[in-house]
């Protein structure tokens, strides 16, 4: 170490034992000694650690984050500056030289405790990344230029890696699939509509393998960051477009939603996300997962951009359409969320009482029956779409999605047919029960779980959330996630499921709700 750490000017001379503690902390960090690192951070609910991903407050949250990180990037300390506050407190700023290149800084507030020097607060900044490859597959400046002018002029689009983009192949989150995919001669209609309205395609963004997930963890490319929840999963499978929008690297995420793949990342990252009425947006040039449920949609940071993207992509609506003023909740559906989310949901409804004067409690088809029928049809269609390729490429998929496809391969025609009967009956029953009302429910069962969650927790969260999201999927209805709820772990969306074809009107209702909650 060097660069002024031992200078003797007042306020600069390090207190006794501080530099030895700084050295010991660095050794523990490079060795990923979790026990020692926990001991260096003050055991306090107000201890802080921040970096470009966000701020963690509390020793327990910092420890949990560190356990899931898998170690810090290897580096050397180029220089250290100390500013002594008093005999028991000092500010330490270290210049970092990562072995991968570039420079960074680490700022720490140290305090002398009974057991020795501990860190009350720390902030780390690393070298800027040119491209985060967990978010983007390919990026341009732009990748595809817009038509002159238009309602979306100046907007940047992150396209999910399922859509054809002229001159580029579809990778579907699977390197082996990308290697064999031909370049598209033309862009998918959903991409072309945004370009025609003046938007630029900033790049092609990541997805879960074949979009068969709502988590957002890809074993080949990594987990995109969730800027709303430090260490949290981004939500999938439209995870790349969602993270690009949440990070400010795009204004519109063009994605798909089969079982919640727009609504879940929108909920987890505090975004607006619209799943459109099934079949409302042309799905040409889109790699399918389960065509009976696949829809196109968008993620944005604000409602105005979402409304514009939807209006240039959807067919013209009925100018005499009745404004959505009737609402419904289903207690059995709401109960699928955890207790904190249920509390936030109830609080939001109370705050919207002036808008929800006509709110009715309804009964919907049994959630377990609905979920089983949905996932059976989804699995059968997913295997029909990709099973042959997967069988010819053993080892091409990560363990989670490979296991899901192996399970999907086991459904015979009789099981699929029986599930389709349930889906068709449930579709009619849901529309009859809602009777044109907007169903209100939590968009997800929880805030974003941590990326290091175990397999059991992953399946539990997935199952509860899919029981919420599959309602719109089974019924083929539009569903909007509005960033209105918040729990201690992060944001959660308030979901609005509207009548068939009410996509644009849903956004207007969401805007009115957001304005009331401000």
QUISULZI-V802844 format. One record per pair of residues at least 24 apart in sequence whose C-alpha atoms are under 8 Angstrom apart, sorted by the first residue. I is the first residue (numbers start at 1). J is the second residue. Records with the same first field share a line. If there is no record, write none. Layout:
I=J, J
This chain:
1=77, 78, 79, 80
2=78, 79, 80
3=78, 79, 80, 81
4=79, 80, 81, 82
5=79, 80, 81, 82
11=83, 84, 85
12=81, 82, 83, 84
13=82, 83, 84
14=82, 83, 84, 90
15=84, 87, 88, 90
17=117
18=117
21=117
29=71, 72
30=71, 72, 73, 74, 75
31=71
32=70, 71, 72
34=63, 66, 67
38=63
39=118
40=117, 118, 119
41=118, 119, 120
42=118, 119, 120
46=120
47=119, 120, 121
48=120, 121, 122
49=121, 122, 123
50=122, 123, 124
51=123, 124, 125
52=124, 125
53=225, 226, 227, 230
54=227, 228, 229, 230
55=230
56=230
65=230, 231
68=231, 451, 452
69=452
73=98, 99
74=98, 99
75=99
88=112
96=126
101=127
102=127
103=127
133=221
134=206, 221, 222, 223, 224, 225, 240
135=205, 206, 223, 224, 225, 239, 240, 241, 243, 244
136=203, 204, 205, 206, 240, 244
137=161, 203, 204, 205, 206
138=203, 204, 205
139=202, 203, 204
140=202, 203
141=202
142=200, 201, 202, 203
143=200, 201, 202, 203
144=200, 201, 202, 203
145=195, 199, 200, 201
146=195, 196, 197, 198, 199, 200, 201
147=195, 196, 197, 198, 199
148=198
149=197, 198
150=196, 197, 198, 199
151=197, 198, 308
152=194, 197, 198, 199, 305, 308, 309
153=197, 198, 199, 200
154=198, 199, 200
155=198, 199, 200, 250, 251, 252
156=199, 200, 201, 202, 249, 250, 251, 252
157=199, 200, 201, 202, 203, 250, 251, 252, 253, 254
158=201, 202, 203, 204, 205, 240, 241, 244, 245, 250, 251, 252, 253, 254
159=191, 201, 203, 204, 205, 241, 253, 254, 255
160=204, 205, 206, 207, 238, 240, 241, 253, 254, 255, 256
161=204, 205, 206, 207
162=207, 286, 287, 288
163=187, 188, 191, 285, 286, 287
164=188, 191, 285, 286
165=191
170=287
172=206, 207, 208, 209, 210, 211, 287
173=206, 207, 208, 209, 210, 211, 218, 220, 221
174=209, 210, 220, 396, 397
175=220, 396
176=396
187=285
188=283, 284, 285, 286
189=282, 283, 284, 285
190=281, 282, 283, 284, 296, 313
191=254
193=312, 313
194=309, 312, 313
197=312
202=250
205=240, 241, 244
206=238, 239, 240, 241
207=236, 237, 238, 239, 240
208=236, 237, 238, 239
209=397, 401
210=289
211=236, 237, 238, 289
212=237, 289, 401
213=237, 261, 401
214=259, 260, 261, 264, 265, 462
215=462
217=451
218=398
219=398
220=398
223=451
226=268, 269
227=269
228=268, 269, 270, 490, 491
229=268, 269, 448, 489, 490
231=450, 451
232=448, 449, 450, 451
233=268, 448, 449, 450, 451
234=265, 268, 269, 448
235=261, 264, 265, 266, 268, 448
236=261, 262, 264, 265
237=261, 262, 265
238=262, 265
239=265
241=299
242=266, 269, 271, 299, 300
243=269
245=299, 300, 301
246=270, 271, 300, 301
251=300, 301, 305
252=298, 299, 300, 305, 306, 309
253=298, 299, 300
254=296, 297, 298, 299
255=296, 297, 298, 299
256=294, 295, 296, 297, 298
257=293, 294, 295, 296, 297
258=289, 290, 293, 294, 295, 473
259=293, 466, 469, 470, 473
260=466, 469, 470, 473
262=297, 298, 299
263=443, 444, 469, 479, 480, 481, 493, 495
264=443, 444
266=299, 481, 482, 483, 493
267=443, 444, 447, 481, 482, 483, 491, 492, 493, 494
268=447, 448, 490, 491, 492, 493
269=448, 491, 492
270=301, 482, 483, 491, 492, 493
271=299, 300, 301, 302, 481, 482, 483, 493
272=299, 300, 301, 302, 303, 306, 480, 481, 482, 483
273=297, 298, 299, 300, 306, 480, 481, 482
274=298, 299, 306, 478, 479, 480, 481, 503
275=478, 479, 480
276=477, 478, 479, 503
277=476, 477, 478, 479, 500, 501, 502, 503
278=476, 477, 478
280=314, 315, 501
281=313, 314, 315
288=382, 385
289=378, 381, 382, 385
290=377, 378, 379, 381, 382, 385
291=381
292=378
293=378, 473, 474, 476
303=507, 510, 511
306=507
307=504, 507
310=503, 504
311=504
317=501
323=505
324=437, 438, 505, 506, 509
325=355, 356, 358, 437
326=356, 358, 359, 436, 437, 438
327=356, 358, 359, 360, 437, 438, 439, 440
328=359, 360, 361, 362, 434, 437, 438, 439, 440
329=359, 360, 361, 362, 439, 440, 441
330=361, 362, 363, 364, 439, 441
331=361, 362, 363
332=363
333=367, 441, 467, 468
334=441, 442
336=445, 464, 465, 467, 468
337=442, 444, 445, 446, 464, 465
338=445, 446
340=446, 487
341=442, 445, 446, 447, 485, 486, 487, 492
342=442
344=485, 486, 487
345=441, 442, 485, 494
348=484, 485, 517
351=516, 517
352=513, 516, 517
355=513
362=433, 434
363=433
364=429, 430, 433
365=426, 429, 430
367=467
368=467
370=422, 423, 426, 467, 470, 471, 474
371=466, 467, 470
372=419
373=419, 420, 422, 423
374=419, 423, 470, 473, 474
376=408, 411, 415, 416, 419
377=416, 419, 420
379=405, 407, 408, 409, 411
380=408, 409, 411, 416
382=408
383=408, 409
423=474, 475
424=474
426=474, 475
427=474, 475, 476
428=475
430=475
431=475, 499
436=498, 499
437=498, 499
438=496, 497, 498, 499
439=495, 496, 497, 498
440=494, 495, 496, 497
441=468, 494, 495, 496
442=468, 492, 493, 494, 495
443=468, 469, 481, 492, 493, 494, 495
444=468, 469, 492, 493
446=492
447=487, 489, 490, 491, 492
448=489, 490, 491
472=497
476=500
477=501
478=502, 503
479=503, 506
480=506, 507, 510
482=510, 514
484=514, 517
